[in-house]
Amino acid sequence: MAQENQNKNQNPKAQTQDLNQLLKVRREKLANLQAEGNDPFQITRFDVTAHTADIKNDFDNFEGKEVVIAGRMMAKRVMGKASFGNVADLKGNVQIYVTRDALGEVPYAAFKKMDIGDIVGIRGEVFRTNAGEISIKVVEITLLSKSLQVLPEKFHGLTDTDTRYRQRYVDLIMNPEVKDTFIKRSQIIRSIRNFLDNQGFMEVETPMLVSNAGGAAARPFETHYNALDEDVKLRISLELYLKRLIVGGLERVYEIGRVFRNEGVDARHNPEFTLMELYQAYTDYNGMMDLTENMFRHVAQEVCGTTLIPYNEAMIDLGKPFERLTMIEAVKKYTGIDFDEVADTEAAKKLADEKGVHYEKRHVKGDILNLFFEEFVEEHLIQPVFIMDHPVEISPLTKRKPDKPEYVERFELFIYGREMCNAYSELNDPIDQRERFAEQEKQFAQGNDEANHTDEDFLNALEIGMPPTGGIGYGIDRLVMLLTNSPAIRDVLLFPTMKSLN
């Protein structure tokens, strides 16, 4: 270990030579083991009885008893006839105490040749050292896998973000907090499922390869299906198939699945991500607000043990009732401009010119209201707030407000200035839906490559008849970011999209 970590300040050429020598030595060790009939890669099974955290958390019950653990050797200090090491497994790490007397002369000599990074099986007795550290007194050690690479130097760890994302397996080994994030991600998804199952929802699966990628404003990835000689797209949303199931009489459905959007990569966006969408018959967006608030609160309490969530410099309170504002109210609150008093598109564009808000020629009043919201409001929405009643122009799948048909029954949940959730009273009028699709086709022709296309089978489903329905969609990744205090979406994706090095 000392040899592997020395000469940190050498020039790069010398460091490369040292590394090559270390890698050569490791391969020679493996060759010697194989020549002696001790090939670790021939071992097919090793039964463990405990994890390291179990031993530490329940020491009173484990003390003096024999345990069998397995994990990666993360430290080793040889001192003549007695040595110390550290073994890490899924749940943590524990110190091992290895002596020649307890192990035997030949096995002890073999232990001394083991390297940091080797995967080992340990059998021994749990005790506490004079220094007070919970440890295992080893009576048998088995080399289960030989590490032929050198782990990053422990003191400096693996800090380069590009390397961390590309070699997540090393990141998980060297940075325990990263492993904790992904364990918590799994717990979050399980908590969502449990919550929805207990609310009477049924989990379903819908196609990823589709002929018409609808349900969101996004550009799809395209591929070719050889067997049918047909171009298809990767889904950008789960919506239209789930609504078909509501038509079919499955009153409460949800899906947690990957979706794919051909867009840029930044701190909050990855071209493939995990989406949760649900649909419930016989309710509206008010029912969806209640469900969303209860779900976020439940998941935080169950996974984090609290509804007070630290994120960057803020403390997000998921325990209090979430504020509710219409988009017009929110823009008025933070700009003083009341879009109810803006007469038409011409007046809205003039206002945008005055305020320096960029818009496109095709945009109308509703689009410009949304642009004002994005420009002047979003960054202020730190605590949870539902932004309701969006313009119809940006909501092609949403039911209109009966008393204000230029707006729709839609909300987005914002936390820390970020959209966390999007939900509607779902449009179930097939005639209105066809008109909305036609308007989207017009926008596509005018250069909006994120516009929806007409889905004739979906329209046919609506003509069969869909009950009043509420729907919710939110990105699992952004929720995990919030609940793990992670600054970037790549920190909560095991294998984020990266540009190829080739």
N, C-alpha and C positions, 0 to 999 in steps of 0.2 A: 504493500500500500504506500509506504513511504517513497519507494522508488517511483511509483506511478504518479505521485503528486509533487515530486521535486522539480526544481529547475523551471518554475513557472515563468521566470523572466528571461529565459533563453530566447535566442532569435528563432523565428519561425522554422528555419531549415533544421536547426538542432532539435526543436520540439518534434518535428515530423520524423526525424531519425529515431528519437527516443520512442515515439509512439509505435513506429514500425517494429522496433526491437521488442517492445512489450507485446504486441500482437503476435509476433513470431514465437515468443516464449510461451504464450498461452496455447498456441497450436501444438507446440512441442509437448506441453503437458498433456494435452488431449491424446496425442499420438502415443505417449508412454502409457497412459491409462488403458488405451485400447489394446496395446501390445501385451499388457499384463492381464487382459481379460476383464478389465473394470470399466468398460465403456458406459458412461452415464446415459448416453442416448438409447441404450438398450433397455433401460428401466421403463416399465410401462405404467406402474401404479405405485402410489404411496399413500396410505391411509392416515389421515390426521384426526386427532381427537379434540383439538381446541385451536382457537385463534389467539394471537398475542393480546388483543384488547380484552378478550374474555378472561384471560389469566390475570391481567392487571386489575380489571374492574371487580373481580370476584376472588381476590387473592386469599382471603380467609378460607374459602372452600378448596382452593387449589394447593395451598401451602403443604409441602411434604408429599404431594402426590405426583405420580408419573404422568407426563403429558407427551403427546407427539404433535409437533408442529412442522410446517414447511414454509419456506419463503426464500427471499433473496438476501445473501450476505452483503450487508451495507458497511460493515466495519470489521476489522480484525487486528488484534494487538497480541503478538506472540511474545511471551516472556518465559523462555526456558521450558520448564515442565508444566507451566500453567498459562493459559491464554484466555483472552476475552474477545467476544465478537458481538455483532448486532445483526439480528435477522428481522426483515420486514415482510409482512404478509398483507392481505387485503385490509385488515382492520387497524394495523399499527406496527409496532416493532417491539422487540424485547432483547435484553442482554443475555448472551449465553456465556457460561463459564466452562472451559474445556481444559481438562488435566490429563496428563499422560497416564496417571495411575487409574483414573476412572475409565478412560477410553481404551487403553492398551497402547503399547509402543508403536506398532505398525499403523493402526488407525490414526494415532496422534501425528505421526510423520506425514500421513496423507492429508490430514487437516491443515497442517502448516503449509502445504503446497496449494491449497485452495486459494482462489482469488476473489477480490471484491466483485460482486455481480454474479457469482455462481449461485445457482439455486440448490438449496440443501434441505434435507429432512433431518429433524432433530428429535431424539428421544431422551428425556431426562426428567429430573426432579425439580419442582418449583421451590425456590427459597428466596430469602432476602439477604443481600450481602451486608457486611458490616457498615458499609456506607449507606445502607437503606434502600438500595435499588433492587426491585423485583427482577429475578433472573432465573435461568434454567441451568442446572448442573447436568452437563451432557454425559450420557453413558453410551450413546450411539449417534453417529453422524453419517449421513448418506449423501453423496454427491448425486443430485438428480438431473442437473443440466449444467454443462460447462459454458460459461460466458466467454466468447472469443473476442469480444470488443471491450474497450475500457470505458467505464462510466465517467461522466464529467467529474472534475475535481470537487469533492464534497463541499468545501468551504465556499466556493464561488457558485456552485450549483449550475443549473441550466437556466440561464436568464435571457438569452437571445430569443426574442419572440418568434421570429421566423423559424428557427430550429425547433422551438417548442411545439409549434403547430404542425410542422412537417414530421417530426419524430415524437408524436404524442406518447408513444410507449416509453420513451426515455423521460419525458416530462412527468408522466405518472409515477415513475420510479423515484425521481429526484425531488419532486415537489409534492409533499403530502397534501398541501392545501388544494392542489389541482385534483387529486384523487377524491378529496372530500366534496369538491364541487360536482363531480360527475356521479358520485353516490347520491348526493342530494337531488340531482336532476332526476335520477331514477325514482327517488321517493316522491318527488313532485308529480311525476306522471302517474304513479300508482295512486297518489292521493286524489288527483283529478278523476281518475277512473272510479275509485271507490265512492266519491261524492256523487258522481252522475249515476252510477249504478243504484245507489240508495235513493235517488230521485226518480227512479223508474225508467231511466234511459237505457237503450240497447246499443251496444257497440257494433258497428258494421264496417265493412270494407268496400271501397268503390274503386273504379279503374284509375290507373295512373297514365296509361296511354289512351289518348282520346282524339277524336277527329275534330272536336271543337273545344278549345280551351277557354271556358268562360267562368264567370263567377267573381272576377276581380279585374281591376285595371292594371294589367301587366302584360309584358311581351313574353310569349312562350318559347321554350326550346322546341325545335322540330327535329324529327328523325324519320327514318323510312322503315316500314314493316315489310320485309322481303316476302314473307309467305303470302301476303295479300297484294303485294306490289302497290302499296298505298302509303302516302305520307301521313304521319300522325304527329301529335304534339304531346309533350309532357304536361300534365295538369298544372294549372296555376292556382286552383282552388278546389274545395270539396263540395261546393254549394249545390250545383245543379243536379248531381246524382242523389244527394241526400234529400233534396226536395221531392224528387221522384218517389222516394220511399215514403214520404209523408202522404203523397197522393195515393200510394198503395196501401195506406192504412196503418203504417208503423208510426204511431203517434209521437214517440220520443226517440230520436236516434242521434248518435254522435260518432265521430271518427277522429282518431289521432293518427295523422299520417304525413308523409313527406309530400311537399309540393315544390314546384320548380319555376323560377321566374328569371328570365334572361335580362338581368339588370346588373348594376354595378355592385361592388363589394365595399362596404364601409363598416363603421363600428356597430351599426344596427341592422345591416343587410348581408345576407349570404344567398347566393342563387338557389340553393336548395335548403329548405328549412322545415321544421315540424309545425304543423298547423292542427289546432283543435277546432272542429266545427260541430255545432249541435243545432237541432231543429225540434221545436215543440209545437204540436198542434193546439189550437184553441187558446192561444195567448198572443200578446203583442210585445212591442219593445219595452213597455213598462215592466212586464213580467220578466223580460230578459235582463233588465237593469237589476232587478231584485236578485235574480239567479246569479248574475255575474258578481255582484257585491258579496253575496253569501259564499260563492265558490272561492274567490280570491282570499277572503277572510279565513275560510276553513283550511285551505291549503297552507297558508302562512302559519296558522296556529299549529297544525298537525306536523309540518315539516320543520319549522323554525322554533316552535314552542312559544311564539309571541306574535302579535299583530303589529308591533312596532319594529319596522324594518330599516336598518341603516343602509343608505345608498349614497356613495360619495360623501358629500358634506351634509346631506339632508337626513332627516329621520322621517320615514314615510309611515303614516298612521293608517293602517288598514282596518282598525277597530272602530273608528268613527263612521257615521253615515257619510257616504260619498256625496259630494256636492253635485247638483244638476243644473246645467245652464244650456240654453239654446245657443246655437252658433251665433245668431244675431246678438244675443245678450252678452256673449263672451267678447265679441269684437267691440261692442259698445263699451264694455267695462274697461278694456285695455287701450282703446283708441279714441273713445268719445264719439265714434261715428255710428249712427243708427241706420242700418241698411233698409229698415222698413220705410225710411224716408227718402231713400235713393229711388228715383222714379223709374229708371229703365237702364238698359245696357249702356246706352250712350253716356248717361250720367255716371254710371259705375266706372266706365273707362276713363272718364275725365278725372274722377276722384283718384283712380289708380295712378294716372299721370302725375297728379299733384303730390302723391305720397311716394312716388318712385317705385311702385309695385309693377313688376314686369308681367305682361299678359300676352296671349297670342290672339291673332286676328279672329279666330273661331270662337273665342271665349265670350260668354254672355254674362249677365248680371250675377247669376248664381255661382259661376266659376270664379268671378272676381271676389265675391264674398269669401269663398274658400281660400283664395290666395291671400286675402287680408288676414284671415285667421292663421294661416301658416306663417305669415311674415311677422305678425305683431302679437300673437296670443300664445301659441304653443309653448314657447320657452318659459312662460310664467306659470304653467299648470304643473306645479310640483306635487301637491297633495292630490289624491284621487278625485277626479271630477268627470262626470258624464257630460259630454258635449252632444246636444241633441238637435234634431230637426235641421238636417242638411238640405241644401238646394237639390231639386230633382235632377238637375243636369249632371251631377256627379254621383248619382245613386240610381243606376238603371234597373236594379232588381228590388226596389223598395216601394212599399205602399205609400201613396200620397196622404198628407194630412187632410182630413175631410174639410176642415174650415180654412185651410191655407194650401191649396193644391200645388203651388209652386215649390213647396217644401215637402219633405218626406219624414216618415216615422223611423228615424235612424239615430243611433248614437255611437260615439266612439268614447272609450275610456282612456283618459290621459293620466299618466303618473310620471313625474320627473320630466315633464316636457315631451313625453314620448307616447305615441299611440300604442295602447296595450291591447285593445279589443275593438271590434267593429260588429255592430248588431243592428237588426232591422225588425220592423213589422214587415213580413215578407209579402211582396207583390203576388197576389193570386188571381188577378184579372188578366186573362190571356189576351184580350184585345189591347189593353193598355201596355202589356208586356211586349206585344208585337210592335207597337208604335215606338216603345223605348229602344228595342233592338234596331229598328229602322234608323232612329236618330244616331245610335252608336255606329252603324254602318256608314252613315254620312260623315261622322267624325273620323272614322278610319280612312275614308276616301280623302279627307282634308289633311291627313298626315298624322293623326293620332294613332300610333301603332299599338297603344295599350287598350284601345276600345274593344268592347265585346262584339262578337259576331252572332247573327241570328242562329238559334238552336231550335230547329223545327221539332225534334223529338221532345224537347223540354216544353215547347209551346203546346204540343199535343197532350202532354201530361197535364198541363194547366187546364186545357179544355176538358179533360176528363173530370177535373175538379179537385182543387187543393183547398183544405179548410184554412181559416185564419191561422196564421203560423208566426211564431217568433223564432229568430235564429241568431246565433252568436258565432263569431270566429275570432280566435286569437293565436298569436305565435307562442308556442311553448318556450322557444329560446329566449324571448324577451322577458317572460315571466321568470325563467331560471336566472337570467341576468339580475333581475330585481332582487330575488330571494337569496342570491349568493353574493350580492354586492360586486358583480363582475362588470368591468367597464366596457367590454366589447363582446360582440356576439361570438367571435372566434374563441373566446375563453370558455364558452359553454357548449361548443360543438367539439366532439371528440376528434373529428377529422374535417376541419373547415376547408372550403375550396381554396386552393393555392395554384398559382401559375406554375406550370411545369418547369423544372430546372433544365430539361433537355432542349 
